[in-house]
């Protein structure tokens, strides 16, 4: 939801009937931040989310908030400090780590972020342009989308009247 007092987006918990039950996060005062991509932990006690630090540059980090404590005492924990673009996140089934798609090392890769403070680890040899992804319920299989750019140049001879001929195009990729 957008925040009336700030220029950003916040996360709110809704009840089944659609009424706002609880405010989970709030934009950082004095900064244009937006909280997006919330994902419940497997046991439902936490929400991992992305915080976009600046709408213009899309600098993003991964955050975690506990749901089991009351709203007044709820604290938000920052898990990454890269300020790089993160396009998606998913919980591992055991709830002890989160997988993100990030260009934290210059290439878009999948990274495992342990909640115990251990350093992030590259998940697989899939490199560059991994966007959205999902994990199977046991965490052993991965599906993902990949951003690809395909430029095709077509060369066609012109007829004497200036119109393109019906010859098949020559594709250069």
KEVOTOR-159655 format. One record per residue (C-alpha): x, y, z. Coordinates in nm, 2 decimals. Each point is the difference from the previous one (the first is absolute). Layout:
# KEVOTOR-159655
X; Y; Z
...
***
This chain:
# KEVOTOR-159655
0.00; 0.00; 0.00
0.11; 0.36; -0.05
0.08; 0.19; 0.32
-0.19; 0.33; 0.04
0.28; 0.16; 0.20
0.29; -0.11; -0.22
0.09; -0.05; -0.37
0.02; -0.37; 0.01
-0.17; -0.34; 0.03
-0.05; -0.19; 0.32
-0.12; -0.36; 0.07
-0.32; -0.06; 0.18
-0.16; -0.33; 0.12
-0.36; -0.05; -0.11
-0.26; -0.22; 0.15
-0.20; -0.25; -0.21
-0.28; 0.26; -0.04
0.25; 0.25; -0.15
0.02; 0.24; 0.30
0.34; 0.12; 0.11
0.10; -0.19; 0.30
0.35; 0.12; 0.06
0.27; 0.23; -0.14
0.31; -0.21; -0.05
0.25; 0.26; -0.13
0.02; 0.37; -0.07
0.21; 0.20; -0.24
0.32; 0.15; 0.15
-0.08; 0.35; 0.10
0.17; 0.26; -0.21
0.08; -0.25; -0.28
-0.20; -0.12; -0.29
0.00; -0.38; 0.08
-0.24; -0.27; -0.11
-0.05; -0.34; 0.16
-0.10; -0.26; -0.26
-0.01; -0.38; -0.08
-0.10; -0.13; 0.34
0.03; -0.37; 0.06
-0.11; -0.19; 0.31
0.24; -0.24; 0.16
-0.10; -0.37; -0.02
-0.12; 0.01; 0.36
-0.18; 0.34; -0.05
0.19; 0.17; 0.28
0.20; 0.24; -0.21
-0.02; 0.20; -0.32
0.30; 0.06; -0.23
-0.03; 0.30; -0.23
0.20; 0.23; -0.23
0.05; 0.36; 0.09
0.07; 0.22; -0.30
0.22; 0.28; 0.14
-0.07; 0.25; -0.28
-0.27; -0.02; -0.26
0.23; 0.16; -0.26
0.29; -0.25; 0.03
-0.17; -0.32; 0.12
0.27; -0.06; 0.26
-0.15; -0.29; 0.20
0.08; -0.21; 0.31
-0.16; -0.30; 0.17
-0.18; 0.05; 0.33
-0.17; -0.22; 0.26
-0.28; 0.08; 0.24
-0.13; -0.23; 0.29
-0.38; -0.03; 0.01
-0.02; -0.17; 0.33
0.06; 0.31; 0.20
-0.24; 0.30; 0.04
0.01; 0.28; -0.24
0.15; 0.25; 0.25
0.30; -0.22; 0.07
0.05; -0.14; -0.35
0.35; 0.05; -0.14
0.12; -0.02; -0.35
0.33; -0.18; -0.07
0.20; 0.08; -0.31
0.16; -0.32; -0.16
0.19; 0.15; -0.29
0.19; 0.32; -0.03
0.09; 0.00; -0.37
-0.23; 0.27; -0.13
-0.02; -0.19; -0.32
-0.31; -0.10; -0.20
-0.19; -0.31; 0.14
-0.28; -0.12; -0.23
-0.14; -0.28; 0.20
0.02; -0.21; 0.32
-0.12; -0.33; 0.13
0.03; -0.18; 0.34
0.18; -0.33; 0.02
-0.24; -0.27; 0.13
0.19; -0.03; 0.33
-0.05; 0.38; 0.07
0.37; 0.04; 0.08
0.10; 0.19; -0.31
-0.14; 0.21; -0.29
0.09; -0.02; -0.37
0.02; 0.33; -0.19
0.06; 0.09; -0.36
0.25; 0.28; 0.02
0.29; 0.16; -0.20
0.20; 0.04; 0.32
0.32; -0.11; -0.17
-0.07; 0.17; -0.34
-0.20; -0.29; -0.15
-0.35; -0.09; 0.08
0.02; -0.33; 0.19
-0.18; -0.19; 0.26
0.14; 0.04; 0.35
-0.08; -0.18; 0.33
-0.02; 0.24; 0.29
0.03; -0.20; 0.33
-0.20; 0.15; 0.29
0.27; -0.09; 0.25
0.24; 0.27; -0.13
0.22; -0.22; -0.21
0.12; 0.16; -0.33
-0.22; -0.04; -0.31
0.07; -0.29; -0.24
-0.06; -0.03; -0.37
-0.27; -0.26; -0.04
0.06; -0.14; -0.35
0.20; 0.05; -0.31
-0.29; 0.18; -0.17
0.15; 0.33; -0.10
-0.13; 0.34; -0.10
-0.35; 0.12; -0.06
-0.18; -0.23; 0.25
-0.32; 0.19; 0.08
-0.29; -0.16; 0.17
0.02; -0.35; 0.14
-0.17; -0.25; 0.22
0.11; -0.31; 0.20
-0.17; -0.33; 0.04
-0.15; -0.08; 0.34
0.31; -0.21; 0.09
0.25; 0.26; -0.13
0.16; -0.24; -0.24
-0.14; 0.14; -0.33
0.01; 0.35; -0.14
-0.20; 0.17; -0.28
0.10; 0.34; -0.12
-0.04; 0.26; -0.27
0.29; 0.16; -0.17
0.01; 0.34; -0.16
0.13; -0.03; -0.35
0.06; 0.25; -0.28
-0.03; -0.13; -0.35
0.07; 0.24; -0.28
-0.08; -0.11; -0.35
0.11; 0.20; -0.31
-0.18; -0.09; -0.32
0.15; 0.06; -0.34
-0.24; -0.01; -0.29
0.07; 0.10; -0.36
-0.23; 0.27; -0.14
-0.20; -0.05; -0.32
0.03; 0.27; -0.27
-0.32; 0.16; 0.14
0.17; 0.06; 0.34
-0.21; -0.27; 0.18
0.16; -0.28; 0.20
0.01; -0.33; -0.19
-0.17; -0.31; 0.13
0.33; -0.17; 0.06
0.05; -0.14; 0.35
0.20; 0.23; 0.22
0.36; -0.07; 0.09
0.03; 0.00; 0.38
0.32; 0.11; 0.18
0.00; -0.07; 0.37
***
